[in-house]
C-alpha cells in the first residue's frame, strides 16, 4: 500500500486517554465529513483520529482538515 498523506486530527475535547481511531481512505471526499461527525457523536470520544489517505485525488484530506 502506498500512503501519500498521513493526517492526525487532534481533538480539543474531553477524550479517552487510550482510544484512537484510524481511518483508511481512498477517494472518500464525499463521505469523510460524515464519518468524522459520526465519530465525534459517540459517547467516548477518541484522543486522536488518524486519517490515512491512500493516494486520493478527490480532496479527501482537504475536506477532513477543513472539518
C-alpha positions in Angstrom: 0.0 0.0 0.0 1.3 3.4 -0.9 0.5 6.1 1.7 0.6 9.6 0.2 -0.7 11.5 3.2 -1.0 10.8 6.9 -3.1 13.4 8.7 -3.6 13.3 12.5 -6.5 15.3 13.8 -6.2 16.2 17.5 -9.4 16.7 19.4 -9.8 19.7 21.7 -12.5 17.9 23.8 -12.5 15.6 26.8 -11.3 12.3 25.5 -10.4 8.8 26.4 -6.7 8.5 27.1 -6.5 5.2 25.3 -8.9 5.4 22.4 -7.6 6.3 19.0 -9.4 5.9 15.7 -7.6 5.1 12.4 -9.5 5.7 9.2 -8.1 4.3 5.9 -9.4 6.4 3.0 -9.2 6.4 -0.8 -11.3 9.0 -2.7 -13.7 9.4 0.2 -14.2 13.2 0.0 -18.0 12.8 -0.3 -18.1 10.7 2.9 -15.2 11.7 5.2 -17.0 14.6 6.9 -20.0 12.3 7.8 -17.5 9.7 9.1 -15.7 12.3 11.3 -19.0 13.7 12.6 -20.2 10.2 13.5 -17.1 9.5 15.4 -17.5 12.7 17.4 -21.1 11.9 18.3 -20.0 8.8 20.1 -20.3 8.6 23.9 -16.5 8.2 24.3 -14.5 10.5 22.0 -11.2 9.4 20.7 -8.0 11.1 21.9 -6.8 11.1 18.3 -8.2 10.5 14.8 -5.6 9.3 12.3 -6.7 9.6 8.7 -4.6 7.5 6.3 -5.0 8.7 2.7 -4.0 6.1 0.1 -3.4 8.4 -2.8 -6.8 10.1 -3.1 -7.3 12.5 -6.0 -10.6 14.0 -4.9 -9.6 16.2 -1.9 -10.3 13.8 0.9 -7.5 15.3 3.1 -8.6 18.9 2.4 -12.2 18.2 3.5 -11.1 16.3 6.6 -8.7 19.2 7.5 -11.5 21.8 7.0 -13.8 19.8 9.3 
